[in-house]
Amino acid sequence: MNPLQAWQHWQENCESPDNYINFGFYSLVAAACERRVWLTTSRGPVYPNLYTVLVGPAGVGKGQVIKPVIEILREFKKPDTDTSIEGLNDDVQGIAKLFNLNPKGMRVPVGPESATLAALLNIMPSLTRPMTFNSKPSCYTAIFLGLEELTTLVNGEDVVKDFLLAAYDCGHFRRELKCSRPVTIINMCLNFLAGTTPDTFREVMGTRCLTDGFTSRTWFIYADKKRKFCLEKSLTDSMLLARGEVVRFIQKIVDLSGALELDPEAFSYIKSWYETVFPFSRANSNPLLDEYYARKNLHTYKLAIVLKLIDEPWISPIRKCHIERALEILGGEELNMDKALSTKIRNELAPILRKVILWIAKERAVKPGAILKQFYNELQGVPEALQVIQDGCRHGKLMINKNLTISLKGAGEEPANETMALNLCNTNHDCWRVE
């Protein structure tokens, strides 16, 4: 089995949704890379550090994924390092050392599970480590955060926003703090895997999160229920062996260093997608994701790096299949990503969708432009009309036909294939013409 399958088998008793489990592993691989592996592009290096937020109701299984990621990273100790923790007696110091609780003693430093910005700024300058970048001596400061509640760190304050943007872009951070010495962090690299509920995120962040750059850099992985209910006493032998496979794989990533490149076929594919498909095609047309889609090419690069390393944990070119899989995986998650960002609990387009379904039932099949014309007073342009159509298809009520008309699901029309359906996302296509 490959490393992802080993992770999935180890998590066989985990009740969390499948997408939580998979993105937990992607986050683990990205954290193990730190700033030592990057993709060379014409716009500079792209590092695979990820901001991943598991969003769902309380009890759906966010913590069940976050804890094993932290557990694996703490397996790797940094030799010859003082790992004592200030304020603990000798007996407790021994326990802390056994469980590798001090980030200074970790190959991949892991921060506290409930981290404030002040706590991070206090510890990160001491985590700067040497490395070689493009044959020149350099250094970096990396940390991974496994936060069971995102809003302990991300609270809408400007200083937190500035820190998160600089850390994601792997830049420097300098801040003059009140009643303290200036803080300087060189070549930051922050990975985090966090959980939150939609209500908590809305309450703390409000509408500010939609425009402050945080959402453009973050993957919001949404699920509303557990994949199963499971109560087992212990892990099976095969699950323990699978855990060992995961540890050995992460060891390879922790020891890896160097630059990746796209092979010619992969570059040609993503260039064609970015220039001719992406401008007209989105898996989710909700305006709440506009900031996220502004960085879709960067998200694709980052996930492609992770997928390549899962397949081949050594320095070699990223292939076309990795780009294709990255686009497919992200596209699947984007369908529900807006549910984490909506500042309103109710879907305001749902009543309009019900009206559209009743109207199409009478008309049999209609062009998208006809929907826009019929409901002109209720739909604010093509993006909302497209979202209504996509919502109807997603819920199995509507379908896109081969001639790019819209009908009820099962009405007897010939369905469009995926390539044809993409034309609907082109707002300049003839199907949107209002006659």
Backbone torsions as a table, in degrees:
resi	resn	phi	psi	omega
1	MET	NA	148.8	177.8
2	ASN	-79.5	170.7	-175.3
3	PRO	-58.0	-38.8	179.1
4	LEU	-65.2	-40.8	177.9
5	GLN	-65.9	-36.4	176.5
6	ALA	-63.3	-43.8	176.8
7	TRP	-60.3	-45.6	-179.8
8	GLN	-62.5	-38.7	179.9
9	HIS	-69.7	-40.2	176.1
10	TRP	-59.4	-35.4	-178.5
11	GLN	-91.9	22.7	-176.6
12	GLU	-58.5	-35.6	179.8
13	ASN	-83.2	-6.1	-178.6
14	CYS	-71.2	133.3	-178.6
15	GLU	-85.7	-8.7	-174.3
16	SER	-61.9	152.5	175.9
17	PRO	-58.4	152.3	-177.5
18	ASP	-58.5	-39.3	-178.0
19	ASN	-68.1	-31.6	173.8
20	TYR	-62.3	-46.2	-176.7
21	ILE	-63.1	-44.8	-179.1
22	ASN	-65.7	-45.7	-178.1
23	PHE	-72.7	-23.4	170.9
24	GLY	-62.1	-40.1	179.1
25	PHE	-70.0	-40.6	176.7
26	TYR	-58.9	-40.0	179.4
27	SER	-66.3	-38.2	177.8
28	LEU	-62.2	-45.8	-179.9
29	VAL	-64.3	-43.0	179.8
30	ALA	-62.6	-41.2	179.5
31	ALA	-63.3	-39.5	-179.9
32	ALA	-65.8	-26.0	178.7
33	CYS	-72.3	-29.5	-172.7
34	GLU	47.7	-130.1	-179.3
35	ARG	-110.3	18.6	-174.7
36	ARG	-92.9	-11.0	178.6
37	VAL	-127.5	134.5	-178.4
38	TRP	-150.1	162.3	176.0
39	LEU	-103.5	126.5	178.6
40	THR	-81.5	124.3	176.3
41	THR	-132.5	170.2	-179.2
42	SER	-67.9	-18.7	-179.6
43	ARG	-100.2	10.9	179.7
44	GLY	111.6	175.3	-177.7
45	PRO	-69.5	143.2	174.0
46	VAL	-113.2	119.7	179.6
47	TYR	-96.1	148.9	-175.5
48	PRO	-86.3	23.3	178.2
49	ASN	-67.9	137.8	-171.7
50	LEU	-124.0	140.5	166.9
51	TYR	-104.9	106.8	-176.3
52	THR	-121.1	126.1	-179.5
53	VAL	-121.8	121.2	175.7
54	LEU	-87.4	118.1	-174.2
55	VAL	-116.1	131.3	177.9
56	GLY	176.7	172.8	178.8
57	PRO	-61.8	160.8	176.3
58	ALA	-59.2	137.6	176.5
59	GLY	87.0	4.0	-177.6
60	VAL	-80.0	-15.9	174.6
61	GLY	118.2	26.3	-179.8
62	LYS	-66.9	-47.7	-179.0
63	GLY	-65.4	-27.9	-180.0
64	GLN	-65.6	-20.6	177.0
65	VAL	-94.6	-39.8	-175.7
66	ILE	-65.0	-41.9	-175.8
67	LYS	-63.4	-43.6	177.9
68	PRO	-64.6	-30.7	177.0
69	VAL	-63.5	-46.5	177.7
70	ILE	-62.6	-41.9	-179.4
71	GLU	-57.4	-45.3	-179.1
72	ILE	-66.3	-44.2	-177.6
73	LEU	-64.0	-32.2	179.8
74	ARG	-75.2	-6.1	176.3
75	GLU	-67.3	-24.4	-169.6
76	PHE	-102.6	110.2	-175.3
77	LYS	-99.2	148.0	176.9
78	LYS	-94.4	116.5	-174.8
79	PRO	-68.8	158.6	174.0
80	ASP	55.9	44.3	-179.8
81	THR	-129.0	136.6	176.3
82	ASP	-73.8	112.1	-176.0
83	THR	-106.8	16.3	178.7
84	SER	-66.5	148.7	-179.0
85	ILE	-113.8	125.0	-175.8
86	GLU	-59.2	133.6	174.9
87	GLY	96.5	-3.6	-179.7
88	LEU	-103.2	144.4	177.2
89	ASN	-76.4	173.7	-172.6
90	ASP	-61.5	-39.8	-179.5
91	ASP	-63.1	-45.3	-178.7
92	VAL	-71.3	-31.8	176.8
93	GLN	-57.8	-40.6	179.7
94	GLY	-63.1	-39.8	177.8
95	ILE	-66.8	-42.8	179.7
96	ALA	-61.9	-38.8	178.7
97	LYS	-68.0	-39.4	179.6
98	LEU	-60.0	-42.4	-177.9
99	PHE	-90.7	4.0	175.8
100	ASN	55.5	58.1	-173.5
101	LEU	-91.6	-12.7	179.1
102	ASN	-93.0	121.1	-178.3
103	PRO	-55.1	-28.1	-179.1
104	LYS	-63.8	-25.5	-177.9
105	GLY	-94.0	8.2	-177.0
106	MET	-104.9	141.3	172.0
107	ARG	-61.6	-41.4	173.3
108	VAL	-115.7	101.3	-176.5
109	PRO	-58.5	132.7	177.7
110	VAL	-115.7	125.4	-179.6
111	GLY	-82.4	178.6	-179.9
112	PRO	-65.6	151.4	-177.1
113	GLU	-70.9	-16.6	175.0
114	SER	-128.5	89.1	-169.3
115	ALA	-107.4	131.7	169.9
116	THR	-99.2	165.2	178.7
117	LEU	-62.4	-39.7	-179.9
118	ALA	-59.2	-41.0	179.1
119	ALA	-65.0	-40.1	179.5
120	LEU	-66.0	-44.4	-178.8
121	LEU	-66.1	-23.6	178.5
122	ASN	-75.0	-36.0	-173.5
123	ILE	-98.9	-30.1	-170.6
124	MET	-63.9	-38.9	179.2
125	PRO	-57.6	-25.7	-179.6
126	SER	-82.6	-3.6	-177.0
127	LEU	-101.1	4.2	-179.7
128	THR	-64.3	131.9	-174.9
129	ARG	-132.3	151.7	-178.8
130	PRO	-77.8	155.0	173.7
131	MET	-160.1	170.7	175.0
132	THR	-110.4	125.9	-179.2
133	PHE	-124.0	118.2	-177.7
134	ASN	52.8	45.4	176.3
135	SER	68.6	12.7	179.2
136	LYS	-120.2	145.2	177.6
137	PRO	-65.9	138.6	-179.9
138	SER	-151.3	-167.9	177.7
139	CYS	-154.9	166.0	178.6
140	TYR	-152.0	162.4	179.6
141	THR	-131.1	106.6	-174.6
142	ALA	-118.8	149.5	174.6
143	ILE	-155.1	147.9	174.2
144	PHE	-113.7	138.1	177.0
145	LEU	-119.4	127.6	171.7
146	GLY	-110.6	97.8	-172.0
147	LEU	-106.0	116.3	177.9
148	GLU	-70.2	-21.4	173.0
149	GLU	-133.1	112.1	-176.0
150	LEU	-56.1	-38.9	-170.2
151	THR	-75.0	-2.2	169.6
152	THR	-66.7	-26.7	178.0
153	LEU	-106.0	-51.7	-175.5
154	VAL	-89.7	101.7	-173.3
155	ASN	-124.3	10.6	176.6
156	GLY	90.1	-5.5	-179.6
157	GLU	-74.9	146.8	-175.8
158	ASP	-62.3	-39.8	-177.4
159	VAL	-66.0	-35.2	176.6
160	VAL	-66.9	-43.2	178.2
161	LYS	-59.1	-46.8	-179.3
162	ASP	-60.2	-41.9	179.3
163	PHE	-63.4	-46.8	-176.9
164	LEU	-65.1	-37.1	179.4
165	LEU	-68.7	-43.1	179.1
166	ALA	-66.3	-39.4	-178.3
167	ALA	-68.2	-38.9	179.7
168	TYR	-66.3	-39.8	-179.4
169	ASP	-80.4	2.3	177.2
170	CYS	58.8	40.7	178.1
171	GLY	-101.9	-165.6	177.7
172	HIS	-92.5	160.5	176.6
173	PHE	-140.0	125.6	177.1
174	ARG	-131.9	132.4	-176.5
175	ARG	-144.9	132.0	172.2
176	GLU	-88.0	117.2	-177.4
177	LEU	-103.7	145.6	177.6
178	LYS	-67.1	139.0	176.0
179	CYS	58.7	29.4	179.7
180	SER	-157.7	165.9	178.6
181	ARG	-73.8	158.5	176.5
182	PRO	-62.1	146.3	-179.1
183	VAL	-111.3	128.3	176.5
184	THR	-127.1	125.8	178.2
185	ILE	-121.9	125.2	-172.9
186	ILE	-100.4	134.3	175.1
187	ASN	46.9	61.6	-177.9
188	MET	-66.1	154.3	170.9
189	CYS	-149.4	104.9	-177.6
190	LEU	-110.4	126.1	169.0
191	ASN	-114.6	137.0	169.4
192	PHE	-142.7	147.4	173.2
193	LEU	-122.4	114.9	-172.7
194	ALA	-130.4	162.9	175.5
195	GLY	-123.8	155.6	173.6
196	THR	-166.0	165.6	173.4
197	THR	-101.9	152.8	179.4
198	PRO	-55.5	-41.8	-177.9
199	ASP	-64.9	-41.8	-179.9
200	THR	-65.2	-43.0	-179.2
201	PHE	-63.8	-42.8	178.5
202	ARG	-63.2	-43.2	-175.3
203	GLU	-65.2	-42.1	-176.0
204	VAL	-79.8	-42.7	-172.9
205	MET	-93.3	-30.8	-176.5
206	GLY	60.2	-142.1	-179.5
207	THR	-89.5	-8.0	-177.2
208	ARG	-62.8	-33.6	-175.7
209	CYS	-63.2	-19.9	-175.0
210	LEU	-78.0	-16.7	-174.4
211	THR	-128.2	1.4	-174.6
212	ASP	-94.4	7.3	177.1
213	GLY	92.0	-14.8	-178.5
214	PHE	-68.4	-45.2	-177.6
215	THR	-68.7	-25.4	178.9
216	SER	-70.4	-19.1	-176.4
217	ARG	-106.4	0.4	-169.3
218	THR	-118.2	141.5	171.6
219	TRP	-96.1	116.3	176.3
220	PHE	-98.3	106.9	-176.0
221	ILE	-98.1	110.6	-169.9
222	TYR	-104.4	138.5	170.8
223	ALA	-152.2	148.6	-176.3
224	ASP	-116.1	3.3	177.1
225	LYS	-158.3	158.6	176.5
226	LYS	-66.2	155.7	177.1
227	ARG	-78.4	-24.0	179.6
228	LYS	-168.2	170.4	172.5
229	PHE	-111.0	125.5	-172.4
230	CYS	-141.3	129.6	177.5
231	LEU	-133.4	101.0	-179.3
232	GLU	-121.8	150.9	-178.7
233	LYS	-76.4	-36.5	-173.9
234	SER	-157.7	169.3	177.3
235	LEU	-79.3	147.5	175.5
236	THR	-77.9	165.7	178.2
237	ASP	-59.3	-40.5	-178.7
238	SER	-67.3	-32.2	177.7
239	MET	-70.3	-37.6	176.5
240	LEU	-66.9	-38.0	175.3
241	LEU	-63.9	-38.9	178.1
242	ALA	-64.0	-39.1	176.3
243	ARG	-60.1	-42.6	177.2
244	GLY	-59.6	-39.0	176.8
245	GLU	-61.6	-41.8	179.0
246	VAL	-62.8	-45.0	-179.6
247	VAL	-61.6	-44.7	-179.9
248	ARG	-64.3	-36.9	178.2
249	PHE	-66.7	-46.0	-179.3
250	ILE	-64.0	-32.9	175.7
251	GLN	-58.1	-41.6	178.3
252	LYS	-62.3	-40.2	-179.3
253	ILE	-70.1	-39.9	179.0
254	VAL	-60.9	-33.4	-178.9
255	ASP	-86.2	-3.3	-173.5
256	LEU	-86.2	146.0	176.7
257	SER	-155.9	134.8	176.6
258	GLY	145.4	177.3	-175.9
259	ALA	-98.4	137.4	172.8
260	LEU	-101.4	156.7	175.5
261	GLU	-135.2	158.6	172.3
262	LEU	-82.4	133.6	173.6
263	ASP	-72.0	163.3	-173.7
264	PRO	-54.8	-39.6	-179.5
265	GLU	-67.0	-40.4	178.7
266	ALA	-65.0	-42.9	179.4
267	PHE	-64.7	-43.0	178.9
268	SER	-60.8	-39.6	-178.3
269	TYR	-67.0	-48.9	-177.1
270	ILE	-71.7	-29.2	176.2
271	LYS	-65.1	-45.2	178.9
272	SER	-64.0	-43.9	178.9
273	TRP	-61.4	-46.1	-173.9
274	TYR	-68.5	-34.3	-174.7
275	GLU	-92.0	-27.7	-173.0
276	THR	-119.0	-20.2	-179.0
277	VAL	-109.1	-50.8	-174.2
278	PHE	-55.8	-41.0	-178.4
279	PRO	-61.1	-20.7	-174.7
280	PHE	-116.7	0.0	-171.0
281	SER	-136.4	125.1	174.9
282	ARG	-135.6	138.7	176.6
283	ALA	-65.5	-29.1	-179.8
284	ASN	-137.4	117.1	-175.3
285	SER	-87.6	5.0	-178.8
286	ASN	-59.8	129.5	-179.1
287	PRO	-60.3	-20.0	178.2
288	LEU	-61.7	-20.6	-178.3
289	LEU	-99.4	9.3	-179.3
290	ASP	-57.8	-42.9	-179.8
291	GLU	-64.2	-42.3	178.9
292	TYR	-61.5	-47.0	-176.8
293	TYR	-67.2	-21.7	177.1
294	ALA	-62.8	-20.9	179.5
295	ARG	-117.4	22.8	-174.8
296	LYS	-60.1	-36.7	179.0
297	ASN	-64.0	-37.5	178.6
298	LEU	-68.5	-41.7	177.0
299	HIS	-59.9	-39.8	-179.8
300	THR	-64.2	-44.3	177.6
301	TYR	-58.2	-47.7	-175.3
302	LYS	-62.6	-46.1	-179.9
303	LEU	-68.9	-35.0	178.0
304	ALA	-62.8	-37.2	176.1
305	ILE	-60.1	-47.3	-178.7
306	VAL	-62.8	-45.3	-178.9
307	LEU	-64.0	-38.4	178.0
308	LYS	-63.1	-43.1	-178.9
309	LEU	-69.1	-31.0	175.0
310	ILE	-64.8	-40.8	178.3
311	ASP	-74.3	-41.9	-173.5
312	GLU	-139.8	92.5	-176.5
313	PRO	-77.5	55.5	175.9
314	TRP	-152.0	169.5	-177.8
315	ILE	-78.3	112.0	176.9
316	SER	-160.7	165.0	-174.1
317	PRO	-63.5	147.9	170.8
318	ILE	-77.4	132.4	-175.5
319	ARG	-102.3	168.0	-178.5
320	LYS	-55.3	-39.6	-177.7
321	CYS	-61.4	-31.4	179.2
322	HIS	-70.7	-38.7	177.2
323	ILE	-66.2	-44.1	-179.8
324	GLU	-61.0	-44.3	-179.3
325	ARG	-68.0	-37.2	177.9
326	ALA	-62.0	-44.8	178.7
327	LEU	-64.0	-40.1	-179.8
328	GLU	-66.1	-44.8	-178.2
329	ILE	-65.9	-46.9	179.7
330	LEU	-64.7	-40.4	178.8
331	GLY	-59.4	-38.7	178.7
332	GLY	-65.4	-39.1	-179.9
333	GLU	-75.4	-29.9	-179.0
334	GLU	-63.8	-23.9	-178.5
335	LEU	-58.6	-32.3	-178.1
336	ASN	-114.7	4.0	-174.4
337	MET	-63.1	-31.5	-178.7
338	ASP	-64.9	-23.7	-178.1
339	LYS	-65.5	-24.2	177.8
340	ALA	-80.1	-22.1	-172.1
341	LEU	-103.7	-14.8	-175.4
342	SER	-61.9	129.1	177.1
343	THR	-85.8	-0.7	176.1
344	LYS	-120.9	136.9	-178.4
345	ILE	-71.4	-34.7	-177.0
346	ARG	-89.0	146.8	174.6
347	ASN	-85.4	109.6	-174.3
348	GLU	-68.9	-19.0	-179.8
349	LEU	-88.0	-8.9	-178.1
350	ALA	-60.0	-44.3	177.8
351	PRO	-62.0	-34.7	179.3
352	ILE	-69.2	-39.9	177.9
353	LEU	-58.7	-41.9	179.2
354	ARG	-61.7	-39.6	177.5
355	LYS	-66.0	-41.2	179.8
356	VAL	-62.0	-42.6	-179.8
357	ILE	-61.8	-44.9	179.4
358	LEU	-64.2	-38.2	-179.1
359	TRP	-70.0	-43.7	179.5
360	ILE	-65.0	-31.7	177.5
361	ALA	-59.7	-31.8	178.7
362	LYS	-82.6	-36.9	-173.7
363	GLU	-86.7	-15.9	-179.5
364	ARG	78.0	-62.0	179.0
365	ALA	-148.0	134.7	-176.2
366	VAL	-136.8	154.9	174.4
367	LYS	-77.5	151.7	177.2
368	PRO	-55.0	-38.6	178.6
369	GLY	-61.6	-31.9	178.4
370	ALA	-68.2	-35.6	175.8
371	ILE	-63.3	-44.5	179.5
372	LEU	-61.2	-40.1	-179.8
373	LYS	-70.3	-43.7	-176.9
374	GLN	-64.5	-36.3	-176.1
375	PHE	-114.8	37.7	-175.5
376	TYR	-57.6	-37.5	-176.4
377	ASN	-76.2	-12.4	-175.8
378	GLU	-112.8	-23.7	-179.3
379	LEU	-104.6	129.7	-179.3
380	GLN	-90.9	72.6	174.4
381	GLY	85.8	-176.6	-175.8
382	VAL	-60.5	-41.9	-178.2
383	PRO	-55.8	-43.3	179.8
384	GLU	-71.8	-36.0	176.8
385	ALA	-63.8	-41.2	178.2
386	LEU	-64.6	-39.2	179.1
387	GLN	-64.7	-38.7	177.6
388	VAL	-61.8	-43.5	179.6
389	ILE	-64.2	-45.6	-180.0
390	GLN	-63.4	-40.0	177.9
391	ASP	-63.7	-40.5	179.1
392	GLY	-64.1	-40.4	177.7
393	CYS	-68.3	-40.2	-178.3
394	ARG	-63.0	-34.9	-179.0
395	HIS	-92.1	8.4	175.3
396	GLY	73.9	21.2	-179.5
397	LYS	-98.8	-35.4	-177.3
398	LEU	-120.1	165.4	173.8
399	MET	-145.8	150.8	176.2
400	ILE	-95.3	125.7	-175.6
401	ASN	-91.6	168.2	-176.6
402	LYS	-60.0	-33.5	179.5
403	ASN	-88.4	14.4	178.7
404	LEU	64.0	26.9	167.2
405	THR	-93.3	167.1	-179.4
406	ILE	-115.4	131.7	178.8
407	SER	-138.7	173.6	174.3
408	LEU	-68.6	147.8	177.1
409	LYS	-60.5	129.3	179.0
410	GLY	80.3	19.8	-178.4
411	ALA	-81.7	-1.6	177.3
412	GLY	98.4	-2.2	178.7
413	GLU	-78.2	159.1	178.1
414	GLU	-83.4	120.1	-174.5
415	PRO	-71.7	151.3	175.7
416	ALA	-78.2	147.7	172.6
417	ASN	-80.7	176.5	-174.2
418	GLU	-61.7	-39.0	-179.3
419	THR	-65.1	-43.7	178.1
420	MET	-62.5	-43.3	-176.9
421	ALA	-62.3	-27.6	178.9
422	LEU	-61.7	-26.1	179.0
423	ASN	-60.4	-27.5	-179.9
424	LEU	-64.4	-28.2	-179.1
425	CYS	-76.6	-11.6	176.4
426	ASN	-85.1	105.2	-174.2
427	THR	-66.5	-11.7	178.4
428	ASN	-97.2	1.8	-178.3
429	HIS	-68.2	151.7	-177.8
430	ASP	-59.4	-25.6	-178.0
431	CYS	-63.9	-19.3	179.8
432	TRP	-93.1	-0.4	-178.0
433	ARG	-67.6	129.1	179.7
434	VAL	-90.1	116.6	-177.4
435	GLU	-95.7	NA	NA
